[in-house]
Amino acid sequence: MRLWRGGVELNAGPRQQAHVLALLVARVGQPVSTGDLIDLIWAEDAPASALNVIHKYIGALRRLLEPAVPARSSGRYLHRHGNAYVFTAGPDVLDLVSFRELVDAARAALARQARDLALDCYVEALGLWKGHPGAGFADGSAAPVLAALDDEFHTVCTAATELAVSLRQPERVILPLQLAASMALFHEPVQASLITALGAAGRQAEALSAFHAVRDRLAEELGIDPSAPLQAAHRRVLTQTPTTPSIAGTERGGDPTPARQAGPVGPGEETREESDVLLQSSGPDLMEPVAPNVVAARVRPAGVPRQLPTDVSRFVGRALPLKQLDGLLSDVTGASAAVATIVGTAGVGKTSLAVHWSHSAAERFPDGQLYANLRGFDPTGAVARPDEVLRGFLTALGVPAQSLSATTEGLVGQYRRELAGRRVLIVLDNARDASQVRPLLPSASGSFVLVTSRDQLTGLVALDGAEPIAIDVLDPDEAYDLLTRRLGPARLSAEPDAATEIITRCARLPLALAVTAARAAVRPELPLAGLVEEMREAQTPLDALGGTDAASDVRSVFGCSYAALREPTATLFRRLGLHPGPDLTVPAAASACGLPVSQVRPLLAELAGANLISEHRPGRFAFHDLLRAYAADLAERLDTADDRRCASRRLIDHHVHSADTANRQFGKPKHSPVEPPPAGPGVSVVEPADEQRALAWFDAEVANLIAVARQVEAAELDRHTIAFAAILENYLRRRGLTRLWVSLQETAVRAAGRLGDPAALRAAFSCLGGALNQMGDHDGAIQLYQRAIDLGPDPDPVRQGGIHLGLAAVFTNLGRYAAALAEVNRALALFRAGNDRDREAAALNDIGWNHYLAGDYDQALVSCTQALALFEEVGNRSGQAYTWDSLGQAHHKLGHEDEASACHQRSLAMLRELGHRYPEAIILLHIGDCHEAGGRGTDARLAWQEALAILDALDHPDAEDARARLTR
């Protein structure tokens, strides 16, 4: 990173201050929290004054960038955004913004077939790069952010190469390709692009030399052969075969990451004045490149998902779109992912077309098929978040749930690494907009992405090279064919006028036709003319499709189908419209209408048979979005307010009490001042039989649980809110979903404040303090624990002890061991007063751990031995596992290597059995330390490598500790 003002190069200041600016510049236009900045500089060793130091650096940077701006003014570049900062700059100031704007211009030119202009823009953009933006800034939380900039460069390099070669101008991209190849020695698409460009430019000797070099590196460092694209580039050079890249593939070869928008340009900012600052993300020295996971992914075993919904039976029409999709298969290469969008109005059959074609093309994708309903136009607003979709995809690809990253950025990285080198068909159904889709696009592979949406998704077309396929209603012949296939030719030929009117009243909309045909099929005695009469009498079109558009009569079609339902099924249909989550299980449906599970199963089967609900996974049901809106509207119109309130309350009780039951499988629940109100009559509660089943239930239900938690807060059901946050804490902590944990605890604090209950507020402060401590916001955690203490002592000594134990954990993280021991001893006395042996054991282990950290290893053994005995007495296996680790560490420091190894192995076996991934990684680090101390270097390296794999999968900052050990 280099800075200039008025032609004079500036010094960014001390190393830490420069790091702050680097992270802000790399995320130009995006808020960067003070917590992230603190992590960048100090990781886990942040002093108490860290926040003040960050503010000091920001002030210094403002003065450096704009010395004429008055003090305490944000100026043009650095702006406060809550507890975050944003760096704002345009292309005249920051070359990264200029690069992105040029790339956007290139893709827009490609979209209108201005290929020469596109290449000019690409070449100018690539010329801005001088090396790794992260040179000198490779440590801390900035590393993945800066590495993402390299990915942008590499992706544009490969796209520009395809275009340059197709235009017979390969020499224009050779220089930036050589730079990219030197930056990423193991990035095979970049290396293949360089070889291709050199060969196309007639420089065969250099091309062959480049291939031999990368082949040898892959063999020596990774033990693998070159990928298919590399070998193909090599063969082209040997045979002097010209490349014939697909132009459509070139267009969609870009980085799916959306371009960041620079801030608005104010008056007088059109030209660079004397006070302006120019920043360039470059450096004179190149960092030693590390083999990216994109290569290693090819040799790692993984799952082969088969997620496509059942093929549409009796599919009709759509010959032209099917032909277009077949043609796009030729765009799937080893270096880029083809993207197609199917767009059209609601109910027009986008999903049916996508699923039907996907089944026909599935054999072209031997590494599997992924499918997700993004719920982009869900009437409840429950749009699928990219992180929840990524979790489902990664699990299907064979990544254990407990290994998933806690952040969206980390999940995107895992996803793209898993897809590297694979041929996978990815169907993203019902997308809201381009921004929802982009995190789900592979970065570079031979995969095909098919997106359906009501939105035109022009952003994906313009910026990501997606091929748009617009579909409209069926033509009259196709609509007649659909009814014929579902009802039989004899029935339609007997009443041709009625059949024609059905098609007209359904506006040739496939969904309306399918629902009407299903209703006619289950009532064979009803003449089609009678069905037409019912449709004429229906006067309630769906609000979302009212007016004169093609789908204006969909609600009347739904009404006819609904009228044919038996009363218990009709009631269930209306009740399901009150569910806030994306899908629901049989027990949830039973709770919605207050019936036993055995009675609800056949009702759900009846709804599914009438195409009013779908079983998208075994035992899990979901609405089409229009049908959900229709069901909710029916409930509003036909049910009393009390009926709706009771149904919603039963759904809430089902989720809260099922979660409470599952949570109890994780161990003894915390003492809570606010228990969930008792479940009312008619509520079905799921009771997982053991810890593993409880964990699986939480994993499957987490999206529904969060939706219910938000519904509970919006309704100001404060006692439910506080209890629900406490119940979900254990699961969210175990899975590392820290941000979600913080969010829910914040709702509990608000709810406790409304209640005015000191005990509830005290517990909410304590729980939120624990979440902030886990996130690394130690100052915020201390403030919350202090607020809990300031409310006065809790009448329950165990709850009061929990506050002091949590505060001790913060002091331990800050290295203030004396303060931590004081708080733990207070907690220990309170746990003993409350006769809580489990928490007494936890306090004893914490006492031992703080003695260990303070260097008193003998006392650590004494306290931890006492803790282990108590944990064994109460049967707390998690506590035993953590205490065995504490004992192992103390023995290690005392030179008792055999005892240390035995303790650590006991701990590791227990944690693996319990599925605690992060602690497992920490134990592996400790085991490696013991091996190193005993002179067993190979064993130490293996343990540390295993720990690093887990920590990288969790996107945890402790991964740097593992790397440091391996480097040493």
N, C-alpha and C positions, 0 to 999 in steps of 0.2 A: 504494500500500500504506500503510495506516494502522494504528496499534497503540494499544490502550488497556489500562490496568491499573487496576481499581477506579474507572472513570469518568474517569481522567486519561490524556490522550493522551501517548504516548511518542515520543521521537525514536529512530529505528532506528540512529543513529550515523553515522559517516562514509559517504560514498557507496559505497565498496567493500564495507564491512561490510553496508550495507543491501542491496546487490546479492546478497550471499551469502544473506541471509535471504529475499529475494524468490524466488530459485531453489528454495530448500528448501521454502518455503511453496507455491509453484506445483506442486511434485511431492510434496505431502503424502502420507506413508505409503510413499514410494518412496526407496530409497537413492540419494544423489547423490554420485558419487565426488569425491575431492579434486582429481583431474585436471580434471573438469568445472568445479569451482569456480575452479580456477586459470585455466582458459581464459576463464571469465566475466570475471575481473578484468583479466588481463594479455594474453590471447590469446597471441601468440608472443613477447612481451617479458617473460616471467616471470623474475624474479630468482632467484638460487640459493636465497634464503630464502623462496620463495613458500609452501612447505608449512608452514613455521613461522608465517607471517603468517595463513594460513587457520586454523590451530589457535588463534591469538590472537583472531581474529574470532569463532570459535565460542565461546570462553570468555567474551568480552565479551557476546555475545548471550545466553548462558545467564544471566549476571548481570543483564542487562537484563530478561529475561523473568521470572526467578524469583530476585529478590535474596536471599530467605531460604534458598535451597537452598545447602548447604555447597559450598565450592570442590571442583573435580574430580568433582562429581556430575553425572550427565546430567540429573537432574530429570525433569519430565513431558514436555518438548517436544523437546529435541535429544538424539539418541542416536547413539552410534558404531556403525557396521555395517561391520566390516572396515576397508578404507581409504576408507569412505564415511560420510556422515551422513544421518540420517533425521529429518524433522520430523513429529512425531505430535501430532494434535489431533483433538478431536471437534467436533460441530456447535455445542456451547456456546462454543467458543473460536474457531473459524475459519469464517467465513461461506462459504468455498468448499466445505467439507465439508457445511455446512447446505444449500447450493444443490444439491449432488449427491444428498443424501438426499431432498430434496423432489422432485427430478426422478425418482429411482427410485420414490418413492411415487406420483407421477403415472402413471408407466408401469404400475405394478402395478395401480392403480385402473382404468386403461383395459383391462387384461387381463381384469378381471372386470366390465367395462361400467359402472363407477361414474364416469361421464363428468363430472358436476358436481364431484365430489371431485377428479378429475384436474385440472380447470381451476383449482380453488382452489390446489392444490399448485404448478402451473406458475406462476400469477401471483405467489404468495408467493416462489417461487424467483427469478423474474425481477426482483422488487423489490429483491433484494439487490445488484444491479449498479448501479454509479455511473459507470462508464467503463472505459477500457482498463486491465486489470491491469498491462500493460506500460508505462504512462505513466512516463517517467523511467528505464525499465530496458530500452530497446530495443536496446542494443548487446550484443555478445558472444554466448556460447552460450545465454544465457537467452532470446534473441529468439524462436526457434521454440517453446520451452516455453510462454512467455507468450502467443504467438500462438495456440497450441492452446487456451488458455482462452477466448480470443475466439470460436474456432470452437464451443466448447461452448455459449456464450451464444447465438450466432447460430442454431445448430441447434435449441435449445429454443424460441427465439423463433418459428421457422417452424412447429414442431409445435404450440405453444400457439395460434398464430393459426388454424390449421386447425380446432382443437377449439373455440376461442372463437366463430368464425364459424358453425360447425355448430350451436352451442348458442344462437346469436343474442345473444351477449354480446361483440361485438368491441371495445367501448370499454374493456374490462378489460385489453387487451394493447397499446393504442395507445401509452401512455407508454414502456414498455420497447422497443417497436418503434422509436419515434422515436430513442431512445438508440442502439439497435443500428444503425439506418440512418445516424446521424451518425458512428458508429465505423467503418462499412464502406461507404463511398460507392460502391464498385464490386461489392459482394456482391449479385448479382441476386436470389437467393431471399429475402434479407432485405428488399430494396427492394420486391419483389413482394408480400411479406407485409404491409408497411406500407400499400401502395396498396390491397390487398384489405381490410384492416381498416378503413381510413378510409372506403372506399366502402360497406362493409357497415354502418358506423355512421351513414351518411347525410351524411358530410362529403365530398361529391363534389368540391368545388372544391379542397380540400386534397389529395385523392387525385390529381386531374389535375395539380396543381402538382408533386407529388412525382414523378409519372411523367415530366413534361417535364424536370425537373431531372436525373434519372438518365439519361434518353435523351440529353440534351445532353452530360453528362459522358462517357458511353461513346463518343459520336461524336468529341468534341474530344480526349480523352486517349488512347483506344485505337483509334479508327477503326472501330468495329463498331456494329452495330444491337442494340437490346434483344433478349434471348433470348425464346423462345416463352412461358415463364411470365410474363415482364414484359408482353409484348404482350397475353396473355390477361387479366391483371389490368386492364390499361388498357381493353380492350374491355368487360369487365364493368362498369366504372365508367361508361363512355359509355352503355351500354345499360341500366344499373342492373339487370344480371342477377345474382341472388344466387349466391354460390359454393356448390357442393355437394361439399365435400371428402369423400374416402373415409375412414371411421372407421378401417378397417384400415390405410390409408395413414398416417393420423395417428399411430396407435400405433407404426408403425415409422419414424416420422420422426425418431427420436432419434439422438443421437450414438452410433456403435458403440463408442466408447471405453469400456471397463469402468469402473464407478465405483470410485474408490480407497477402500480401507477405512481408516477412522481407527483409531488404536490403541485398546486397551481402556480403558474408564473405570474408574479405581480408586476406592476408598472415599473418600467425601467430595467427589467431583467432579461430583455431579449439579447443583449450583448454582454460579454464578460467584462466587468469593470475592474478597476484597480483592487477593490476589496473582495472580488469574487474568488472562490476557491475551486480549484480543479483537483479531483481525486482520481487516482488511477490504481486499480487493484493489480499491482504487478510487483515483481521483485527481481533483483539481479541474480539470485541463486535459486535453484530448483530444489525442493525437498526430495528426499529419497522416496520414491513412490512405493506404496504398499499394495500388494496384490488385492484387488477388490473382490468382494464376495460374489460378484457377477461371474467370475470364473469358477470359483470353487463350487458354486451351486450345481454345476453340471455333474459333479461326481458325488453329490450328497443324495442319499436315498430320500424319497419324498412320496406323499400320497398322490394318487391319481383320482381326482374328484369326478363324480358323475352327477352333477347337480341339476341338470335340465329337468324342468317339470315334464309331466307326461305329454307326449305328442298329441296334437289336436286331432281327434278323430273326425273323419268326414270333412277334412279341410277342402275348401273350394276356392277357385279364382287366384288372383294375385300373380298371374303369370309374369308380368313385366318386372315387379319387384323381386321375384324369385330369380329371374334371369340376371338382374343387376347384382344381386348378392352373390350369385355363382361367379360372375365376372370378377368380383372383388377378391375372390380367393387367390387369384394370380398375383395380387399385390402383397401377399404375406411372404416375407423374406426372412432370412436369418438375422437381419439387422434392424428391422423396424416392425412395429405392430400396426396393422391396418385397422382403421376405425370406420364404422358405418353407423349412421343414425336413421332410424325409422320414426318419422314424425307424422302427426295427424291429430285430429280431434279425439276427444274421449270416446271410448267404445267403438272405435273404427277398426279394431282388430290388430293393433300394433303388436301386442304380446303374442297373439295366435300366430301371426306371420313369423315373428322372431323365433318362437319355439319350434314351429314346424320346419323352417329352414335349418335351424340349428341341428335338429335331429338328422336331417338329410346330409349335413356337412360334418357331423361329429367324427366320422372315421378319418377325416383329414387332420384331426387334432389328437394324436395318440396320447398326449400328456394330460388329457382330461377336459372337462367343461365346467365352468363356474357360472352360477346364476344368482342374482340378487334382485329383489324388488326394492327399489330405492324410495318408494312411497312419496314421490315428488309432489303429488297433488292430493295428498291425503287430507280429507276435510277436517280432521282433528289437528292438523299441523304437525303430526308425528313423522316428519321427514327423516328418512334414514341418514344418520351421520356417517361420513366416510370411515371413521374409526370403527364403528360397529360392523360395517360391511367388511372392512379389512380383516377384522378379527375372525369373522365367519369364513372368509376366503382362506386365510392362513391356516386355520384349523383344518379345513378341507384339504389343503395342500400338504398336510402331515406335520405342521408345526404344533407342538403341544400347547394347550391353552395357557399353561403356566409360564411358557417361554415368551409370550407375546409382549411387545413393548407397551409401556404405559402411555406413550405419547403418539399423537397422530403422525408426526414426522417420522418417528421411529417405526411405526407400522408400515408407512409407505415404503421406507427403505427395506424392511423385511420382505414386503410383498414383491417389490421389484427384483430383489435378489433371488427370491424363490422362483420367479417366472423366467429369470435369465436362462437362455438356452433351451427353453421348453416351447412346445407348440400347444397352446391352450386356447380354447374358445371361451370368451368371457361375455356373458349376456347381462347387461345392466338395464333392467326394466323400469319404466316409469320414472325417468330422471326429472328432477326439478329444473336444473339449468346446467350450464357447462361447468361451473365451479364445483358442483357436487360430483361431477364425473371425473374431473382431471386427476384427483388423487388415486383413482382406481384404474388409470391407464398404465400399462407396462411402459418402462422407459425404453427398452430395446430388446425385442425378441421376435420370434416368428409367430406371435399370437394374433388373434383376430378379436376385436372388440365390437360388439353389436349393442347399440344403445337405442332404447325407445323412449319417446317423450311426447307430451303435448306441446312443449316449447320447440321452437324451430332450431334451437341449439346452434345459432349462427356463430357463436364464439368457437365452438369445436370445429366448425367448418372453416372459418377464417384463419384461426390460429393453430389448429392442431391437424389440419388436413383431412378432417372427417368427410366421408362421402355421404351426402344427404339423400335419403330416399323418402319422398313424401307419398303418403297413401291417403286416399279419400274413401268415400262410401263405395260399396259394391255397385257394379253396373247391374241393370235389371236382370240380365240373364244369370249372372253370378248369384244374385239374391234368390232367384227362383231355384237355382241349382242347390243352394244351401237348404232351403225348405224341403226340396225333393229328397235330398239325401237323409234328412232327419225324420221326415214324415212318410216317405214313400211316394212313388209317382202316382199311384192310384188315387190317393186321397186328394192330391192337388188337382189332378185332371178331372175329378168329379166336381170340383168347385173352383174353376179357374178364376172367376171374378173375385171370389173371396180371397183367393191366394194373392191376386194382384193388389187388392186393397190392403192386405196385411203387409205386403212389401212396401207399399206407399206409406202407410201409417208408421212403419218402423224406419222410414226414411232411408231404407237400404243400409241401415247401420248394423254391422255384424252382431254386436252384443245384443241389440234389441231383437233381432231376428232369432238369435240362438235362444234367448229366454222365452220368446213367444213359442218357438218350436218345441221347447222342452215342456211348456205348459200344455200344448196341444197333444204332445206324445203321451203324457200321463193321463189324459182324458180322451181316450179314443172315441168315446160315445158322443162327444161334443162336436157338432158340425162346425166347419171353419166359419160359416156365416154367423154362428152364435159367438164365436171368438171375436169376430169383427165387430159385432154389436157391443160386446163388452168394452172393446177398445174405443168405440165411438162415445160411449157413455163416460169414460174416464176423463176427468177435467183437471188433473193435478200434475202438470209437467214438472220435472226437476228444475229447481231454481237455476242451477248451474248450466242447464241446457234449454232454458226457456227461450221464447221468441221464435224466430223464423229460420234458425240454422238447421243443419241436417239432422241434429239429434234432439229436436224440440219435443218429441213425443216419447222420450225414453222413460220418463216417470210413469206414464200411463201403461207402458209395457210392463214395467216392474209391478204396477198396481194389479194388473190382471194376473200375473204370476203369484203375487202375494195373496190374492183373494182365494186361490186354490189351495192354500196351505191349511192344514188342520189347526185348530186353535192353539194347542200347546206349541206347535212349531212356529206359528205366527208370532206368538208371545216371545219365544226365544229369539227369533229374528230381530224383533224390535229391541230386546234387551242387549243383544250383541252390539248394537249401534252405540251403546253407552260406554263401551270399553275403550280406554284411552290408548292402549298399547298397539303395537304393530300386528300382533297375532294373539291367539289365546288357546289354551288347552281345554280338554273336556271338563276337568274340575272347575276351571274358571267359568266356562259356559254354564255349568250346573249352578254355580253360585249366582250368576247373573239373574237366573230365573227362579232360584230357590228350590231346585228339584234335586233328587238324588242323581248321582252320576249314571247309574244304570238306566234311568229314564231319559237322560239327555242324549246318550249315544245315538239311539235311533232317530231322534229329532235332528241332530246334526247331519246324519246320513241323508235324511229327507231334504234338508236345505242344500246339501252338496249335489244331490240328484237333480234338483231343480235349478242348478247353476246359480244359486243365490249366495253360496259360500264355497270356498275351495280348501281342501286339505293339502296344503303346500308341502307339509312334512308329516310323517306318520304321527297322528295324535295332535297336530297343531293346525289350526284353522285360521284363515284370513279372508277378509272381504276384498272384492274389487272396490276401488275407491268410490265409484258412483253408487254402488249398492250400500256401502257403509253410510254415505250421506242420506240415502233413501231410508235406511233403517232408523237412523237417528231422527230424521224428520217424522217418520211414523210414530216413534216413541213420544216425540214432542206433541203431536196432534192427537194421538189416541190414548195415551196413558196419563194418569193423573200425576201431578207434581209429586205426590207422596209415593206413588209407584216408582217413578224414576229415581227419587231420592233413595228409596230402599234398595233398588237394584244396584245403584252406584255404590252404596255403602257395603252391600254384600261383596261386590267385586273388590273394593278396597280391603275389606276384612279378609277375603281369600288370599290376597297377595301379602298383606302384612303378617297374618298368622302363619301362612305357609313359610314365609321367610324366617319368622321367629323359630318355627320348628326346625327348619334346616340349619339355622344358626346354632342351635343347641347341640348339633352334631359336631361342632367345632370345639366344644368344651363348655365349661361352666360360664353362662352369660354374666355380663357385668351387672352389678347392682344399679338399677336405673330408678330415678325418682318418678319417672312417668312410664308406666307400663301401657301397652296398647289396650284400649277398651276391649272388653270381651267380644268375641265374634257372635253376631246375631244368629237367629235361627235360619236354616237354609244355606249356610256357608259350608262349602267343601274345603277342607284343609289338606294340603299335600304333606305327607310325613315321610321324608327320605329315611331309608333304613340305616344308613351309615354315613360316615364322613365323605366318602368318595361320591356316593349318590347325591348327597347334599351339595357338594361342589358342582356336580354336573347340572343339578337343578338350577342353581344360581347362574351358571354360565348360559343356560338356555333361556332363562327368564329375565336376565339383567335389563334388557331394553324395556320390557313391560314393567318391571319394578321401578325403574327411573320415571317412566311415564306416570305411574300411579303416585309416586312420591311428589311429582310436580302437581298433579291433580289435587292431592291432599293439601299441599301448601296453598294452592290457589283458592281452595274452599275454606282456608283458615281452620282446618281441623287440627288444632295445634297439638293436642296430645298424640294424635296419630303421627304428626310430623316429627315430633321429638323422638317417639318410640321407634319409628321407621328408620330414622337416621342412625340411631344407636344399633339397631338390628343389622343394618347393612354394613356397618363399620368394619366388622371382622372380615367379611368377604372382600370388600374393596381394598382393605389393607393387604390381604393375602394375595390378591391378584395384581397389586401394585397400581390400582386405578386411583391414584392419589388426588388428581384434580377433581374427579367426581366425588371422592370422599370429602374434600374440602367444601365443594358446592353444597352437598347435602347437610353438612354440619352447619354451614352458614344459614340454611333454612331453619335448622333446629334452634339456632340462637335467636332468629327473628320470632319464631313461634313462642319460645320461652319468654321473650320480652313482652309479647302480647299477653301471655298468661299472667305475668307478674308473679310467677312462682319462683322464689329464691332458689329452691332445691333444683328445679328444672333448669334455671338459668346457670346455676353453678356447674351442673353436669354438661350443659351445652358448651359453655366456655372451655371446659376441660377437654371435651371431645374435639372441638375445633383446634385447640392448642396442640393436641396430639397429631392432627392432620397437618398443620402448618410445620411442626417439627419434622415430620416425615418429608415434607417438600423442601426443607432447608431454610424456611423462614423462622429462624430461631428467635429473633427479636419479637416478631409477632406472636410466637408461641408463648414466650415469657410473659408478655403483656396480658394474654388471655388467661393464663394460669393465675397471674396475680389478681386479675379481676375476679376470678372464681374465689380466691382466698379472701379478697376484700369483702365479699358478701357475707363473711362470717362462717364459723364452723358448721359443717353439715351435721345434722343429728345422727346420720348413719356414719359411724367411724370408718367403715370400709370405703364408702364413696369419698370421704375426706382424704383417706389414705391414697386413693387413686389419683387425686389432684397432685399430691406431693410426689408420688412416684412418677407421674408424667413430667412434672417440672424437673425432677432429677434427671430424666432422660435428656432434656434439653441441655442442662449443664454438662452432662457427660459428652454430648456432641460438641460442645464448645471447649472441652478440655478443662473445665472448672470442676475437678474431681472432689475437692474438699466441699464445695457447695452441693455437689450431687450427693455425696455421702450424708450430709446433714439432712437433705430432703428425704433420702431413702430411709434413714433411721426414723424420721418422723412417720413415714408411711408404715414402717415395720411395726411401730408401737400401736398405730391405729388398727392395722390388720389383726394384730393379736387381741386388741380390745374387742374387735368385732368377731373374733373366733373364726377368721377366714384363713384356713390353712393353705389354700391354693395361692392366695395373694401374699401370704407370709413367705412362702417359698420363692415367689417372684422377687420379693424385696431382698431376700437373702442372696439370691443369684446376682441381683444388681449391685448389692454391696460388695460381693466378691469380685465382680467385673470392674468396679471402680477402684478397688484395691489393686487389681491387676494392672489397670491402666496407670495407676499412680506408682507402680513399681514394687508394691508390697505383695509378693507372690505367695508367701507362706500364709498370710491372712486370707488371701483370695481362695486358697485351697480349703481353709477352715469354713468360710462362709458358704462356698459353693457345695461342699460336701453336705452341710446341713440342708441346703436348698434341695439337693438331689433326693435326700431321704424323704423330705416332705412331698415333693412332686411324685415320687413313687407311691407314697401313702395315699394320695388323692387320685392317682391314676392319670395325671396330666402328662401325656407323652410329648407334647410340644415343649413344655417346660423342661422335661428331662433332656430333650435333644439340645436345647440351648445351654443347659447347665453342663452337660457332658463337654460341650465345646469350651465353656469357660474353664473347666477343669483341665482340659487338654492344653489350653494356652498357658495356664499357670505351670503345669508340669514341664512344658516346653522351655519356658524361661528359666526354670530351675535345673534344666539339663536332664530331666527324666524323660528321655526320648521314647522309650518303650511305652511308658504310661501315657505319654501325650498321644502317641499314635493310636493306642487302644481307645482312648477317650474320643478322639476325633472320629474314628471309624464307627463307634457306637452312635455318635451324633449324626453322622452322614447317613447311616442306614435308616435311622428314624425319620429324618427330614425327607428323604426320598420316598419313604412309605407314606408320609403325610402330604406330599406334594408341595412343600415349601421351597420354591425355586431360589429366591434371593438368598435366604440363609444357607441353602445348599452350596451356593457359589462361595460364600464367605468361609464355610468349613473347608472347601477345597483349597482356598488360598492358604488357610492355616495348615492343612495337611502338607501342602507343597513346602511351606516354611520348615516344617519338621524334617521332611526329606532332605531339604537343602542343608539344614544344620547337621544331619547325619551323613553328609557327603554323598547322598544319592541324587545326583543332579538330574539324571534322566527321569526318575520318578517325580521329582519336583516339577520339572517342566510339563510333564503330562497332566499333573493335577492343576497347575496354573492355566494350561491351555483349556482344560475342561471348564474351569471357573470362568475364563474369559468368554467362552462360547455362550454360557448362560447369561452373563452380565451384558454382553452385546445384544443378545436376544431381548433382554429386558430394557435395553437402552438406558442402562444405569451408569451413573458417573464413576462408580467403583471399578468399572472396566479399566480405567487408567491405572489403578493400582496393580491389576493383573498384568497389564502391558509392561509396567515398570519392572515387575519381577522378572518377566520373560526377557526383557532387554538386558537386565543385570546378569 
